[in-house]
Amino acid sequence: MRLKLFLSFTLIVVISVSLVAVIARRGAVNEVRTFIFRGGMYGLSDLAASLENYYSANGSWQGVQSIFRSPRGGVNGFGAILNQRLELANSSGLVVADTQSAAIGAQLTPFQLADSITLEVNGTTVGYLFAVGGLGIDNSSQQQVLSRLNRGVVIAGLISGALGLVISLVLAYTLLRPVRALTVASQRLAEGDLSQRVDVDGTDELATLGRTFNQMADSLQQAEEARRSMTADIAHELRTPLAVQRANLEALQDGVYPLTAGNLAPVIEQNFLLTRLVDDLRTLALADAGQIELQRTPTDLAALVTRVVERFQPQAATQQVKLMVSPPAAPLPMVPLDPVRIEQILTNLLSNAFRYTPQDGKIELLMSATSSTVLVRVRDSGPGIPTESLPYIFGRFYRADKSRSRAEGGSGLGLAIARQLARAHGGDLTVANHPSGGAEFTLTLPAEHKPE
């Protein structure tokens, strides 16, 4: 690409210099011709003025040959100064006077007319004054003038061309340096080095590309770290129930424990744990892939919440926790949702709340609605969630209280699944610590279903 840019700049420089050289040469020749011939150097404009006055006084060119034979205008006049012939043509280009009387009656060519002084009377062209030989110098002198002009143009072209090529090299290097850095970083990223980043400076397209690359690399690195962490977490979660199962089965096999229903109970319990973990992982994988099938029906959300709460009342009585529902200020609209999945979300939130609410504490569910959403808040009177844990509370296998056992803290997938289910409905699940203490989870659902 650097070579292509250099060759492109070189081509542009060559074409530009060539055009400038041609235009400058032609322009210089024309300007010299104008200066010498058209009155700037030898005063032919005075002769042209005399001829215009003659035509104005006589109304024609009849007898004008006498002016060309006069000491001022004839061979001993302007023509002698220029060392050349002067011809006068009428408005049609027909020669009517000649300092040497040799071309009278001849027709001037279009090129000769273009190099002539136009004679005008009252804004009307009445004739043309033409100098035979152009610049009024011999061919040898003309060639010397043109050679000097060409030499000057060539030298100027070489200098400007060399300067242009140097600038093109600098520009090619400057423009391609960030592209080269991006290329090297991309190659290393493709080889597995996800720590690659590029320095970004500016706001142009290359800077935007660099920032986009860095964002992509950040996403890939975070995804890889999450994948490794999840793999390690899954292995850790599976190891304990499998180890317990194996120990119990080996004890039964070796006759250490008699084969009774009581001794098989721990094996079955660990099997249930494994089954639940696998089901949770499958649900989470389907949610991440957007493949969860929701059976949406218009649902009375207030009745659904009340039904779920009634199912937890026995547990509330056992733990001596007050479980209550605060009715909405106005009746909630019917919400298109999957009742089974929403019950799964509420069950998870209430299970978490009971896990962290102390004896004689309180768990409250509050419902409200806006013009476009319906909200369900689950608030407990527990210790709340540590501030540093709030950003990660919905992460897979994350537990805010590291000291809690698996039996007490669950698999660590419940909140991640709950949020994914809420988002599958077009809503969301968020968490914050309530000012009066305890954690508050907010389930937001759209009041109307928008087809995808």
C-alpha positions as a printed NumPy array, in Angstrom:
array([[  0.   ,   0.   ,   0.   ],
       [  2.892,   2.339,   0.731],
       [  4.289,   1.726,  -2.775],
       [  0.855,   2.326,  -4.302],
       [  0.506,   5.608,  -2.451],
       [  4.007,   6.68 ,  -3.493],
       [  3.35 ,   5.829,  -7.146],
       [  0.   ,   7.648,  -7.006],
       [  1.621,  10.762,  -5.575],
       [  4.409,  10.497,  -8.183],
       [  1.888,  10.31 , -11.017],
       [  0.034,  13.322,  -9.649],
       [  3.287,  15.287,  -9.359],
       [  4.411,  14.398, -12.906],
       [  1.064,  15.328, -14.446],
       [  0.826,  18.547, -12.443],
       [  4.38 ,  19.655, -13.257],
       [  3.937,  18.817, -16.946],
       [  0.713,  20.799, -17.181],
       [  2.254,  23.73 , -15.339],
       [  5.292,  23.608, -17.653],
       [  3.176,  23.633, -20.816],
       [  0.88 ,  26.355, -19.56 ],
       [  3.77 ,  28.466, -18.229],
       [  5.721,  28.157, -21.511],
       [  2.742,  29.099, -23.635],
       [  1.786,  31.917, -21.312],
       [  5.335,  33.305, -21.213],
       [  5.606,  33.318, -25.012],
       [  2.263,  35.068, -25.351],
       [  3.113,  37.657, -22.716],
       [  6.489,  38.471, -24.332],
       [  4.784,  38.731, -27.722],
       [  2.169,  41.043, -26.251],
       [  4.733,  43.232, -24.483],
       [  6.994,  43.647, -27.518],
       [  4.471,  43.721, -30.296],
       [  1.334,  45.26 , -28.873],
       [  2.834,  48.522, -27.804],
       [  4.443,  47.887, -24.438],
       [  8.036,  48.059, -25.69 ],
       [  8.073,  49.899, -29.033],
       [  4.881,  51.968, -28.846],
       [  2.875,  50.338, -31.677],
       [ -0.217,  51.413, -29.798],
       [  0.557,  54.96 , -30.948],
       [  0.535,  53.788, -34.574],
       [ -2.729,  51.922, -33.913],
       [ -4.243,  55.097, -32.481],
       [ -3.133,  57.069, -35.547],
       [ -4.73 ,  54.498, -37.843],
       [ -7.991,  54.577, -35.849],
       [ -8.021,  58.393, -36.111],
       [ -7.412,  58.106, -39.853],
       [-10.368,  55.775, -40.326],
       [-12.556,  57.946, -38.122],
       [-11.704,  61.016, -40.199],
       [-11.998,  59.378, -43.651],
       [-14.588,  56.682, -43.041],
       [-12.457,  54.121, -44.919],
       [ -8.869,  52.91 , -45.433],
       [ -8.525,  54.535, -48.815],
       [ -5.152,  56.286, -49.072],
       [ -3.845,  54.756, -45.81 ],
       [ -0.754,  53.452, -47.62 ],
       [  0.653,  56.987, -47.388],
       [  0.883,  56.639, -43.572],
       [  2.966,  53.481, -43.939],
       [  5.387,  55.377, -46.226],
       [  5.723,  58.328, -43.834],
       [  8.892,  58.75 , -41.729],
       [  6.811,  57.959, -38.592],
       [  4.98 ,  54.893, -39.805],
       [  6.93 ,  53.61 , -42.731],
       [ 10.159,  51.695, -43.156],
       [ 12.09 ,  54.466, -41.444],
       [  9.508,  54.59 , -38.619],
       [  7.987,  51.821, -36.505],
       [  8.804,  49.123, -39.001],
       [ 12.469,  50.044, -38.936],
       [ 12.539,  49.953, -35.129],
       [ 11.095,  46.415, -35.168],
       [ 13.135,  45.446, -38.242],
       [ 10.024,  43.92 , -39.839],
       [  7.015,  44.57 , -42.069],
       [  3.723,  45.943, -40.83 ],
       [  0.467,  45.07 , -42.535],
       [ -2.954,  46.692, -42.188],
       [ -6.091,  44.66 , -42.894],
       [ -9.681,  45.815, -43.039],
       [-12.439,  44.393, -40.832],
       [-12.668,  41.35 , -43.135],
       [ -8.965,  40.555, -42.789],
       [ -8.032,  41.736, -46.294],
       [ -4.636,  43.515, -46.376],
       [ -5.078,  47.131, -47.562],
       [ -1.632,  48.506, -46.653],
       [  1.898,  47.099, -46.269],
       [  5.163,  48.808, -45.319],
       [  6.792,  46.918, -48.176],
       [  3.708,  46.997, -50.476],
       [  4.133,  43.252, -51.017],
       [  1.   ,  41.729, -49.486],
       [ -1.719,  44.216, -50.428],
       [ -4.861,  42.28 , -51.36 ],
       [ -3.811,  39.168, -49.406],
       [ -6.028,  37.643, -46.686],
       [ -4.751,  37.327, -43.102],
       [ -5.104,  33.871, -41.583],
       [ -7.035,  33.308, -38.322],
       [ -3.708,  32.86 , -36.483],
       [ -2.423,  36.172, -37.916],
       [ -5.644,  37.875, -36.897],
       [ -5.239,  36.499, -33.376],
       [ -1.714,  38.03 , -33.192],
       [ -2.851,  41.389, -34.547],
       [ -3.821,  44.633, -32.839],
       [ -7.541,  45.153, -33.249],
       [ -8.46 ,  48.633, -34.48 ],
       [-11.795,  49.979, -33.292],
       [-13.81 ,  53.141, -33.946],
       [-16.841,  53.841, -31.742],
       [-16.716,  50.232, -30.479],
       [-16.76 ,  48.742, -33.984],
       [-13.844,  46.741, -35.358],
       [-12.574,  48.476, -38.5  ],
       [ -9.253,  46.715, -39.086],
       [ -6.202,  44.811, -37.853],
       [ -2.538,  45.843, -37.549],
       [ -0.23 ,  42.857, -38.028],
       [  3.557,  42.602, -37.705],
       [  5.062,  40.021, -40.016],
       [  7.559,  37.884, -38.022],
       [  5.67 ,  38.006, -34.696],
       [  8.08 ,  39.22 , -32.039],
       [ 10.043,  41.294, -34.449],
       [ 13.26 ,  39.295, -33.972],
       [ 14.906,  36.733, -36.218],
       [ 14.435,  32.954, -35.894],
       [ 17.745,  32.461, -34.13 ],
       [ 16.808,  34.995, -31.466],
       [ 13.367,  33.429, -31.115],
       [ 14.917,  30.   , -30.539],
       [ 17.248,  31.451, -27.913],
       [ 14.301,  33.012, -26.073],
       [ 12.297,  29.776, -26.23 ],
       [ 15.312,  27.7  , -25.14 ],
       [ 15.806,  29.916, -22.113],
       [ 12.116,  29.663, -21.282],
       [ 12.216,  25.873, -21.663],
       [ 15.327,  25.603, -19.512],
       [ 13.727,  27.66 , -16.776],
       [ 10.546,  25.604, -16.925],
       [ 12.498,  22.305, -16.784],
       [ 14.579,  23.451, -13.804],
       [ 11.457,  24.65 , -11.976],
       [  9.704,  21.372, -12.835],
       [ 12.589,  19.246, -11.559],
       [ 12.808,  21.181,  -8.306],
       [  9.051,  21.11 ,  -7.694],
       [  8.878,  17.435,  -8.754],
       [ 11.656,  16.438,  -6.364],
       [ 10.012,  18.409,  -3.559],
       [  6.669,  16.78 ,  -4.382],
       [  8.186,  13.293,  -4.25 ],
       [  9.799,  13.994,  -0.876],
       [  6.473,  15.256,   0.455],
       [  4.73 ,  12.176,  -0.983],
       [  7.17 ,   9.883,   0.857],
       [  6.54 ,  11.733,   4.116],
       [  2.769,  11.667,   3.604],
       [  2.78 ,   7.978,   2.667],
       [  4.743,   7.124,   5.812],
       [  2.599,   9.355,   8.027],
       [ -0.715,   8.081,   6.642],
       [  0.272,   4.416,   6.715],
       [  1.879,   4.357,  10.15 ],
       [ -1.453,   3.905,  12.012],
       [ -2.577,   1.423,   9.336],
       [  0.63 ,  -0.547,   9.869],
       [  0.085,  -0.491,  13.634],
       [ -3.479,  -1.731,  13.137],
       [ -2.276,  -4.485,  10.808],
       [  0.348,  -5.736,  13.267],
       [ -2.11 ,  -5.574,  16.18 ],
       [ -4.764,  -7.424,  14.157],
       [ -2.327, -10.178,  13.215],
       [ -1.284, -10.666,  16.839],
       [ -4.919, -10.566,  17.94 ],
       [ -5.709, -13.284,  15.393],
       [ -2.856, -15.341,  16.85 ],
       [ -4.508, -15.216,  20.266],
       [ -2.877, -12.205,  21.946],
       [ -6.029, -10.434,  23.157],
       [ -4.04 ,  -7.761,  24.998],
       [ -3.228,  -5.945,  21.738],
       [ -4.264,  -2.286,  21.583],
       [ -3.289,   0.602,  19.311],
       [ -2.508,   4.2  ,  20.23 ],
       [ -5.263,   6.538,  19.041],
       [ -4.74 ,  10.236,  18.432],
       [ -7.11 ,  12.528,  16.566],
       [-10.673,  12.389,  15.31 ],
       [-10.253,  11.361,  11.667],
       [-11.368,   8.077,  10.077],
       [ -8.163,   6.234,  11.024],
       [ -8.558,   7.338,  14.649],
       [-12.161,   6.097,  14.609],
       [-10.962,   2.794,  13.16 ],
       [ -8.34 ,   2.533,  15.906],
       [-10.894,   3.164,  18.655],
       [-13.221,   0.597,  17.099],
       [-10.392,  -1.938,  17.035],
       [ -9.619,  -1.281,  20.706],
       [-13.289,  -1.706,  21.624],
       [-13.428,  -4.955,  19.674],
       [-10.269,  -6.196,  21.405],
       [-11.749,  -5.251,  24.804],
       [-14.929,  -7.182,  24.001],
       [-12.982, -10.224,  22.849],
       [-10.774, -10.167,  25.937],
       [-13.752,  -9.801,  28.27 ],
       [-15.582, -12.608,  26.464],
       [-12.53 , -14.863,  26.698],
       [-12.078, -14.094,  30.392],
       [-15.785, -14.738,  30.996],
       [-15.569, -18.029,  29.09 ],
       [-12.569, -19.194,  31.119],
       [-14.157, -18.077,  34.358],
       [-17.432, -19.8  ,  33.506],
       [-15.638, -23.007,  32.541],
       [-13.765, -22.986,  35.843],
       [-16.955, -22.201,  37.778],
       [-18.892, -24.999,  36.092],
       [-16.089, -27.456,  36.828],
       [-16.058, -26.282,  40.446],
       [-19.833, -26.551,  40.804],
       [-19.885, -30.066,  39.333],
       [-16.926, -31.361,  41.29 ],
       [-18.513, -31.369,  44.757],
       [-21.772, -33.251,  44.022],
       [-19.893, -35.725,  41.849],
       [-17.351, -36.294,  44.604],
       [-20.11 , -36.82 ,  47.172],
       [-21.925, -39.228,  44.866],
       [-18.764, -41.189,  44.186],
       [-17.805, -41.41 ,  47.865],
       [-21.244, -42.665,  48.839],
       [-21.447, -45.145,  45.966],
       [-17.978, -46.516,  46.744],
       [-18.95 , -46.893,  50.419],
       [-22.063, -48.793,  49.389],
       [-20.059, -50.896,  46.953],
       [-17.394, -51.753,  49.535],
       [-19.98 , -52.603,  52.131],
       [-19.034, -49.743,  54.423],
       [-22.656, -48.573,  54.268],
       [-25.488, -51.037,  53.956],
       [-27.637, -50.601,  50.844],
       [-30.602, -48.866,  52.444],
       [-32.896, -46.051,  51.415],
       [-31.314, -43.795,  54.032],
       [-27.812, -44.349,  52.655],
       [-29.02 , -43.775,  49.098],
       [-30.647, -40.464,  50.041],
       [-27.369, -38.416,  49.858],
       [-26.653, -39.833,  46.393],
       [-30.128, -38.906,  45.168],
       [-29.826, -35.448,  46.728],
       [-26.55 , -34.775,  44.909],
       [-28.125, -36.061,  41.722],
       [-30.916, -33.541,  42.158],
       [-28.303, -30.792,  42.598],
       [-26.552, -31.846,  39.403],
       [-29.84 , -32.003,  37.512],
       [-30.825, -28.53 ,  38.679],
       [-27.416, -27.122,  37.753],
       [-27.588, -28.65 ,  34.27 ],
       [-31.118, -27.316,  33.802],
       [-29.996, -23.854,  34.899],
       [-27.064, -23.933,  32.495],
       [-29.321, -24.992,  29.655],
       [-31.834, -22.25 ,  30.429],
       [-29.054, -19.666,  30.58 ],
       [-27.567, -20.871,  27.289],
       [-30.959, -20.653,  25.592],
       [-31.509, -17.157,  26.997],
       [-28.087, -15.98 ,  25.816],
       [-28.832, -17.334,  22.337],
       [-32.276, -15.725,  22.311],
       [-33.928, -19.119,  21.833],
       [-36.212, -19.214,  24.855],
       [-39.771, -19.712,  23.675],
       [-42.181, -17.544,  25.628],
       [-45.841, -18.53 ,  25.822],
       [-47.249, -15.032,  26.139],
       [-50.802, -14.573,  27.327],
       [-52.59 , -11.491,  28.733],
       [-51.989, -11.955,  32.453],
       [-53.205, -10.301,  35.649],
       [-49.761,  -9.609,  37.131],
       [-51.148,  -8.626,  40.532],
       [-52.899, -12.005,  40.85 ],
       [-49.757, -13.836,  39.727],
       [-47.633, -12.024,  42.346],
       [-50.198, -12.802,  45.043],
       [-50.212, -16.476,  44.077],
       [-46.405, -16.727,  44.286],
       [-46.36 , -14.945,  47.653],
       [-48.961, -17.313,  49.097],
       [-46.725, -20.218,  48.157],
       [-43.914, -18.723,  50.277],
       [-46.063, -17.943,  53.327],
       [-45.251, -21.268,  55.078],
       [-41.52 , -20.565,  54.714],
       [-42.085, -17.034,  56.026],
       [-43.835, -18.438,  59.087],
       [-41.052, -20.945,  59.686],
       [-38.306, -18.281,  59.451],
       [-40.432, -15.755,  61.341],
       [-40.235, -13.27 ,  58.478],
       [-43.097, -10.958,  57.571],
       [-43.982, -11.412,  53.886],
       [-46.432,  -8.875,  52.476],
       [-47.712,  -7.468,  49.213],
       [-48.457,  -3.756,  48.819],
       [-51.296,  -3.404,  46.306],
       [-50.846,  -0.885,  43.479],
       [-52.449,   2.544,  43.742],
       [-54.506,   1.769,  40.62 ],
       [-55.446,  -1.54 ,  39.004],
       [-52.651,  -2.905,  36.823],
       [-53.354,  -3.474,  33.138],
       [-53.298,  -6.956,  31.67 ],
       [-49.706,  -7.691,  30.674],
       [-48.696, -10.007,  27.8  ],
       [-46.178, -12.35 ,  29.412],
       [-45.228, -15.953,  30.016],
       [-46.654, -16.712,  33.518],
       [-44.329, -19.687,  34.1  ],
       [-41.19 , -17.649,  33.361],
       [-42.348, -14.675,  35.459],
       [-43.08 , -17.067,  38.355],
       [-39.545, -18.395,  37.916],
       [-38.156, -14.854,  38.236],
       [-40.268, -14.029,  41.307],
       [-39.445, -17.372,  42.925],
       [-35.739, -16.697,  42.505],
       [-36.027, -13.175,  43.922],
       [-38.053, -14.347,  46.942],
       [-35.658, -17.248,  47.57 ],
       [-32.771, -14.773,  47.618],
       [-34.698, -12.446,  49.907],
       [-35.446, -15.239,  52.403],
       [-31.802, -16.321,  52.285],
       [-30.552, -12.911,  53.456],
       [-33.439, -11.619,  55.6  ],
       [-32.9  , -12.143,  59.358],
       [-35.486, -13.429,  61.794],
       [-38.287, -10.904,  62.479],
       [-37.337,  -9.161,  59.249],
       [-39.642,  -8.142,  56.446],
       [-39.956,  -8.872,  52.744],
       [-42.258,  -6.593,  50.774],
       [-43.466,  -6.716,  47.184],
       [-44.631,  -3.446,  45.641],
       [-46.385,  -3.057,  42.285],
       [-46.869,   0.028,  40.15 ],
       [-47.43 ,   0.993,  36.528],
       [-46.589,   3.761,  34.09 ],
       [-48.015,   4.454,  30.661],
       [-45.689,   1.917,  29.056],
       [-44.352,  -0.357,  31.813],
       [-45.35 ,  -2.394,  34.849],
       [-42.948,  -2.655,  37.792],
       [-42.622,  -5.209,  40.59 ],
       [-40.201,  -4.396,  43.435],
       [-38.961,  -7.046,  45.85 ],
       [-37.513,  -5.365,  48.95 ],
       [-35.995,  -7.095,  51.981],
       [-34.699,  -5.899,  55.33 ],
       [-31.422,  -7.782,  55.119],
       [-27.901,  -6.354,  55.227],
       [-28.045,  -5.257,  51.601],
       [-25.478,  -5.899,  48.908],
       [-21.899,  -4.641,  49.264],
       [-21.336,  -1.659,  46.992],
       [-18.402,  -3.329,  45.279],
       [-20.601,  -6.341,  44.453],
       [-23.511,  -4.456,  42.843],
       [-22.027,  -4.396,  39.307],
       [-21.44 ,  -8.168,  39.391],
       [-24.539,  -9.407,  41.194],
       [-26.1  , -10.737,  37.963],
       [-22.904, -12.485,  36.889],
       [-22.808, -16.25 ,  36.466],
       [-21.756, -18.159,  39.603],
       [-21.253, -14.878,  41.467],
       [-21.945, -14.818,  45.202],
       [-21.716, -11.584,  47.138],
       [-21.117, -13.56 ,  50.361],
       [-18.157, -15.836,  49.605],
       [-18.498, -17.574,  52.972],
       [-21.92 , -19.062,  52.199],
       [-22.028, -22.697,  51.227],
       [-23.536, -23.956,  47.986],
       [-26.574, -25.235,  49.821],
       [-27.212, -21.826,  51.342],
       [-26.13 , -19.678,  48.412],
       [-27.563, -21.622,  45.486],
       [-25.74 , -22.367,  42.259],
       [-24.979, -18.742,  41.518],
       [-27.001, -18.835,  38.284],
       [-30.44 , -17.81 ,  39.526],
       [-30.072, -14.037,  39.197],
       [-28.335, -14.343,  35.825],
       [-31.235, -16.475,  34.553],
       [-33.817, -14.103,  36.06 ],
       [-32.348, -11.095,  34.279],
       [-32.138, -12.945,  30.965],
       [-35.787, -14.009,  31.281],
       [-36.814, -10.415,  32.047],
       [-34.945,  -9.176,  28.994],
       [-36.489, -11.914,  26.868],
       [-39.841, -10.298,  27.753],
       [-38.524,  -6.92 ,  26.56 ],
       [-38.023,  -5.683,  30.116],
       [-35.176,  -5.765,  32.616],
       [-34.17 ,  -6.68 ,  36.148],
       [-32.108,  -4.246,  38.224],
       [-30.885,  -4.062,  41.805],
       [-30.006,  -1.341,  44.289],
       [-29.689,  -0.912,  48.038],
       [-32.713,   0.786,  49.562],
       [-31.977,   3.956,  51.59 ],
       [-33.716,   2.452,  54.643],
       [-31.624,  -0.722,  54.387],
       [-31.802,  -3.999,  52.533],
       [-31.67 ,  -4.853,  48.85 ],
       [-34.363,  -3.954,  46.343],
       [-34.762,  -5.8  ,  43.031],
       [-36.934,  -4.107,  40.391],
       [-38.582,  -6.168,  37.66 ],
       [-39.678,  -3.987,  34.729],
       [-42.029,  -5.394,  32.087],
       [-43.509,  -3.653,  29.022],
       [-47.24 ,  -3.059,  29.248],
       [-47.63 ,  -4.011,  25.599],
       [-45.859,  -6.707,  23.624],
       [-43.958,  -5.448,  20.536],
       [-43.516,  -8.205,  17.964],
       [-39.888,  -8.823,  17.009]])
